[in-house]
Amino acid sequence: ENFLLSFSFPNFYFHVTTAYDLLRLRGVPLGKVDYLGQMRMKM
């Protein structure tokens, strides 16, 4: 658990953010909705 919280999560989020930045730099139209996916509604 300590490894996951102290290394894996920060490393994962760093790479996701970097990939997002590089894609945006290349002109790919990405936004928040692309990451959210389909919203789940409980009725």
N, C-alpha and C positions, 0 to 999 in steps of 0.2 A: 504494500500500500504506500509506503514512504517513497519508493522508487517511482511509482505511478504519479504521485502528487508532486514530487520535487523535480522530476526529469521528464517523464513521458508527456504529461499534459502541456507543460510550457513548450516543449519541443514541437509537439503536434500543432499547437496554435501559432507558433512562430512560422512554421512552414505553410500553413493554410493562409495566413495573412500575407506572406511573401508571394505565394502563388496568385492570390487575389490582386495584389498590387501590380505584379508583372502582366497579368491579363488585362487589367484596366489601362496600363501604360500602352499596351498594344491596340487599344481601342475596343476591346470586347465589352459589350454593354451588360455589365453585371451589377446587381443591386441586392438589397436585403431580401427581397422576395425570392431570389434564386437560391438562397440558403435555407429559407424557412420551409419550403415544400408546401404540401397541402395542409391547410389548417383542419384540425379535428374539432368538430363541434359535438358536444354531448347534449342530447335532447331528452 
